Amino acid sequence: MGQTGAGRSPALALNSATRGATSSDSLGPTDWLLIAVLTFDDADAKSIASTTKAASPGGARLEPEPWFPPDVQALLRSKARPLDASAFFKPPLLHGRLVYLEGTSIFVLSHYTM
């Protein structure tokens, strides 16, 4: 991950899980999901939030994960601003969502294979 601000890397918490099942019609047994909670320094967070375009309506809602810190879970329910996640897509993770938690320096990124 690249450096931010005065040479500091963003804080990162992440989890991955298999999404598909052999009985699934849309997702295969090898499809998977990566969810990351990214905390940047304030200047970088403001820059990302102000230069990333908004997501299409209804396209970026994220539900809190049980492993998210309690403050992130609460903010996802009340202060989430969906942003276009396409700048973060890298094969094989070509689908997903990005949410900025307004008033913080925290972003939640959810990417998946399909």
C-alpha positions as CSV (number, residue, x, y, z in Angstrom):
1,M,0.0,0.0,0.0
2,G,1.3,3.5,-0.8
3,Q,2.4,6.1,1.7
4,T,0.1,8.9,2.8
5,G,0.7,12.3,4.2
6,A,4.1,12.7,5.8
7,G,5.3,9.2,4.8
8,R,2.6,7.3,6.9
9,S,0.7,4.3,5.6
10,P,-3.1,4.3,6.2
11,A,-4.3,2.0,9.0
12,L,-6.0,-1.1,7.7
13,A,-8.2,-3.8,9.0
14,L,-9.5,-6.4,6.5
15,N,-11.3,-9.7,6.1
16,S,-12.0,-12.0,3.2
17,A,-14.6,-14.7,2.8
18,T,-15.9,-17.1,0.1
19,R,-19.1,-15.8,-1.3
20,G,-20.2,-18.5,-3.7
21,A,-21.6,-21.9,-3.1
22,T,-21.9,-24.9,-5.3
23,S,-25.7,-24.5,-5.2
24,S,-25.6,-20.7,-6.1
25,D,-27.0,-19.5,-9.5
26,S,-25.0,-16.3,-9.7
27,L,-21.8,-16.9,-7.7
28,G,-19.5,-19.8,-8.2
29,P,-17.8,-21.8,-5.5
30,T,-14.5,-19.8,-6.0
31,D,-16.0,-16.3,-5.8
32,W,-14.8,-14.3,-2.8
33,L,-15.1,-11.0,-1.0
34,L,-12.6,-8.6,0.5
35,I,-13.7,-6.0,3.0
36,A,-11.3,-3.4,4.3
37,V,-11.7,-0.5,6.8
38,L,-9.1,2.1,5.8
39,T,-8.1,5.0,8.1
40,F,-6.1,7.7,6.4
41,D,-4.6,10.9,7.9
42,D,-7.1,13.8,7.8
43,A,-5.6,15.6,4.7
44,D,-5.5,12.4,2.6
45,A,-9.1,11.5,3.7
46,K,-10.4,14.9,2.7
47,S,-8.6,14.7,-0.6
48,I,-10.0,11.3,-1.4
49,A,-13.5,12.2,-0.3
50,S,-13.5,15.4,-2.3
51,T,-12.0,14.1,-5.5
52,T,-13.9,10.8,-5.8
53,K,-17.2,11.0,-7.5
54,A,-20.4,9.9,-5.9
55,A,-21.6,6.3,-6.5
56,S,-24.7,5.7,-8.5
57,P,-27.9,5.9,-6.4
58,G,-28.4,2.8,-4.3
59,G,-25.2,1.3,-5.6
60,A,-23.0,1.4,-2.5
61,R,-24.9,0.6,0.6
62,L,-22.8,-1.5,3.0
63,E,-24.0,-3.4,6.1
64,P,-21.7,-3.4,9.1
65,E,-19.7,-6.5,9.7
66,P,-19.5,-8.1,13.1
67,W,-15.8,-7.6,13.2
68,F,-16.0,-3.9,12.5
69,P,-15.1,-1.6,15.5
70,P,-18.3,-0.4,17.2
71,D,-17.8,3.2,16.1
72,V,-17.4,2.1,12.4
73,Q,-20.6,0.0,12.7
74,A,-22.5,3.0,14.1
75,L,-21.1,5.4,11.5
76,L,-22.0,3.1,8.6
77,R,-25.6,3.4,9.7
78,S,-25.6,7.2,10.1
79,K,-22.8,8.9,8.2
80,A,-22.0,6.7,5.2
81,R,-21.5,8.5,1.9
82,P,-21.2,6.1,-1.1
83,L,-18.4,6.9,-3.5
84,D,-17.4,5.4,-6.9
85,A,-15.1,2.5,-6.1
86,S,-13.8,1.9,-9.6
87,A,-10.4,3.6,-8.9
88,F,-9.7,0.7,-6.4
89,F,-10.6,-2.1,-8.8
90,K,-7.7,-4.5,-9.6
91,P,-8.1,-8.0,-11.1
92,P,-9.7,-10.3,-10.0
93,L,-11.6,-7.8,-7.7
94,L,-13.5,-5.9,-10.4
95,H,-16.8,-5.3,-8.5
96,G,-17.5,-3.5,-5.3
97,R,-18.3,-0.5,-3.1
98,L,-16.5,2.3,-1.4
99,V,-18.1,4.3,1.5
100,Y,-16.7,7.4,3.2
101,L,-17.8,7.8,6.8
102,E,-18.4,11.6,6.9
103,G,-16.7,13.6,9.5
104,T,-13.9,11.0,9.9
105,S,-10.9,9.8,8.0
106,I,-12.3,6.3,7.6
107,F,-13.4,4.5,4.4
108,V,-14.9,1.1,4.0
109,L,-14.0,-0.8,0.9
110,S,-15.8,-4.0,-0.2
111,H,-14.6,-5.7,-3.4
112,Y,-15.6,-9.1,-4.8
113,T,-15.0,-11.5,-7.6
114,M,-17.9,-12.7,-9.9
